[in-house]
Amino acid sequence: MLSVRPKVAELVFQLYGRTLHPELFEVHNTRVVERGNYQATVEITSAGHVVTWRHQGLTLTEVATSAHHPLPQKRRLISYPLRGTRHDQVECRGGARYQVSFQLEPVEPEVFWTFQHELSLDGQRQGMLHKFDSSGRMALGALSYINVETRNRSLLVQAFHTFPDDYAIVKTQSLFEVP
């Protein structure tokens, strides 16, 4: 199965107050975290990532994916095209809080390849890494790297997704907090 990224211009960032069916995504790497009073599943997908976080009956699902990917609208809390820089937060019942910052950064080719090489090295030492096949236009394929930091009352997820055909890097940082 060919594992190639969509175009960076097609990306969206969404947050749901529910779980999403796993068959909606082509998952390449998964990590499950349980700490304190929460549990999270972090997945690298063909277009980006999915993070499903649960705390005392509350579920939040963060998705970075293609806008052409058919996702439900029911209980969607946030939806933005993945362009420029954006910050947002959601206060949830029971005092839980979600904060996100994301950025789409077009860079010069030399900067892109240096960053991609550094991500590849970091991914071999820690975090989650997936190397995608080349689209055919570039010799090397895209990378997704996710670093997860857990505390008893918070989960920090930093994700980096590269798009070689566009010399672009998507950076997201999400913080899930319990009261």
C-alpha positions as CSV (number, residue, x, y, z in Angstrom):
1,M,0.0,0.0,0.0
2,L,1.4,3.4,-1.0
3,S,1.8,5.7,1.9
4,V,1.9,9.3,0.6
5,R,0.7,12.6,2.0
6,P,-2.1,14.7,0.7
7,K,-1.2,18.3,-0.5
8,V,-0.6,20.7,2.4
9,A,-3.2,23.1,1.1
10,E,-5.9,20.4,1.7
11,L,-5.3,20.1,5.5
12,V,-7.7,20.8,8.3
13,F,-7.4,20.8,12.1
14,Q,-10.5,19.7,14.1
15,L,-11.5,18.9,17.6
16,Y,-14.4,16.7,18.6
17,G,-16.2,16.1,21.9
18,R,-16.5,12.4,21.0
19,T,-14.5,9.5,19.7
20,L,-14.2,8.9,15.9
21,H,-14.4,5.5,14.3
22,P,-10.9,4.1,13.8
23,E,-11.8,2.8,10.3
24,L,-12.0,6.5,9.2
25,F,-8.1,6.7,9.2
26,E,-5.2,4.9,7.8
27,V,-3.1,4.5,10.9
28,H,0.7,4.0,10.7
29,N,1.8,4.2,14.3
30,T,0.0,4.1,17.7
31,R,0.9,4.8,21.3
32,V,-1.5,4.4,24.3
33,V,-0.8,6.4,27.4
34,E,-2.5,6.0,30.8
35,R,-1.5,8.4,33.6
36,G,-3.3,9.9,36.6
37,N,-7.0,10.1,35.8
38,Y,-6.7,10.2,32.0
39,Q,-6.0,7.8,29.1
40,A,-5.0,8.8,25.6
41,T,-4.4,7.2,22.2
42,V,-2.0,9.0,19.9
43,E,-1.9,7.9,16.2
44,I,0.1,8.9,13.2
45,T,-2.2,8.7,10.2
46,S,-1.7,9.1,6.4
47,A,-2.6,12.8,6.5
48,G,-1.4,13.8,10.0
49,H,-2.5,12.5,13.4
50,V,-5.4,11.6,15.7
51,V,-5.3,12.1,19.5
52,T,-8.2,10.6,21.6
53,W,-8.1,11.7,25.2
54,R,-10.4,10.5,27.9
55,H,-11.0,11.7,31.5
56,Q,-14.0,10.7,33.7
57,G,-16.5,10.2,30.9
58,L,-15.2,13.2,28.8
59,T,-13.7,12.4,25.4
60,L,-11.8,14.8,23.2
61,T,-10.5,13.8,19.8
62,E,-8.0,16.0,17.9
63,V,-7.5,15.4,14.2
64,A,-5.1,16.8,11.7
65,T,-6.2,15.5,8.3
66,S,-7.2,16.2,4.7
67,A,-10.2,18.4,4.2
68,H,-11.4,15.8,1.6
69,H,-11.4,13.2,4.3
70,P,-15.1,12.5,5.2
71,L,-15.5,13.3,8.9
72,P,-18.7,13.8,10.9
73,Q,-19.9,17.2,11.9
74,K,-21.7,16.0,15.1
75,R,-20.0,17.3,18.2
76,R,-17.3,19.0,16.3
77,L,-15.9,21.8,18.6
78,I,-13.1,23.3,16.5
79,S,-12.5,23.3,12.7
80,Y,-9.8,25.3,11.0
81,P,-8.0,25.1,7.7
82,L,-4.3,24.3,8.6
83,R,-2.9,27.6,7.4
84,G,-0.8,30.2,9.0
85,T,-0.7,30.2,12.8
86,R,-3.6,29.7,15.2
87,H,-4.2,29.3,18.9
88,D,-7.4,28.2,20.6
89,Q,-8.7,26.6,23.8
90,V,-11.8,24.8,25.0
91,E,-13.1,24.8,28.6
92,C,-14.8,21.5,29.2
93,R,-17.2,20.3,31.8
94,G,-15.7,19.3,35.1
95,G,-12.9,21.8,34.7
96,A,-10.9,20.0,32.1
97,R,-9.2,22.2,29.5
98,Y,-7.8,21.8,26.0
99,Q,-5.3,24.3,24.4
100,V,-3.8,24.1,21.0
101,S,-1.4,26.0,18.8
102,F,-0.6,25.1,15.3
103,Q,1.4,26.5,12.5
104,L,1.9,25.8,8.8
105,E,5.4,27.0,7.9
106,P,6.6,27.1,4.3
107,V,10.5,27.1,4.3
108,E,13.4,27.2,1.9
109,P,14.4,23.8,0.6
110,E,17.7,23.7,2.5
111,V,15.9,24.5,5.8
112,F,13.3,21.9,5.0
113,W,15.8,19.1,4.4
114,T,17.8,20.0,7.5
115,F,14.7,20.0,9.6
116,Q,13.5,16.7,8.1
117,H,16.9,15.1,8.8
118,E,16.9,16.3,12.4
119,L,13.3,14.9,12.9
120,S,14.4,11.6,11.6
121,L,17.3,11.4,14.1
122,D,15.1,12.5,17.0
123,G,12.5,9.9,16.0
124,Q,15.1,7.1,16.3
125,R,15.8,8.1,19.9
126,Q,12.4,9.0,21.3
127,G,8.8,9.8,20.4
128,M,6.9,8.3,17.5
129,L,8.1,8.5,13.9
130,H,6.7,7.4,10.5
131,K,8.5,7.8,7.2
132,F,6.2,8.0,4.2
133,D,6.9,6.9,0.7
134,S,8.1,9.4,-1.9
135,S,5.4,11.0,-4.0
136,G,7.7,10.5,-7.0
137,R,8.5,14.2,-7.3
138,M,11.0,14.2,-4.5
139,A,13.6,11.4,-3.7
140,L,12.6,11.3,0.0
141,G,9.1,11.0,1.4
142,A,7.4,13.0,4.2
143,L,7.9,12.4,7.9
144,S,5.6,12.5,10.9
145,Y,7.1,12.8,14.4
146,I,5.1,13.1,17.6
147,N,6.5,13.6,21.0
148,V,4.3,13.0,24.0
149,E,4.9,14.3,27.5
150,T,2.8,13.0,30.4
151,R,2.1,14.5,33.8
152,N,-0.4,13.4,36.4
153,R,-2.7,16.2,35.5
154,S,-1.8,17.0,31.9
155,L,-0.8,15.5,28.5
156,L,1.3,17.5,26.1
157,V,1.4,16.4,22.4
158,Q,3.9,18.0,20.0
159,A,3.5,16.9,16.4
160,F,5.6,17.7,13.3
161,H,4.5,16.7,9.8
162,T,6.6,17.4,6.8
163,F,5.4,18.0,3.2
164,P,8.4,17.7,0.8
165,D,6.4,18.6,-2.4
166,D,5.5,21.9,-0.8
167,Y,8.6,22.5,1.4
168,A,6.2,22.9,4.3
169,I,6.2,21.9,7.9
170,V,3.1,21.6,10.1
171,K,3.7,22.0,13.8
172,T,1.1,21.4,16.4
173,Q,1.2,21.6,20.2
174,S,-1.8,20.4,22.2
175,L,-2.3,20.4,26.0
176,F,-5.0,18.4,27.6
177,E,-5.4,19.2,31.3
178,V,-7.5,17.8,34.1
179,P,-8.6,20.0,37.0
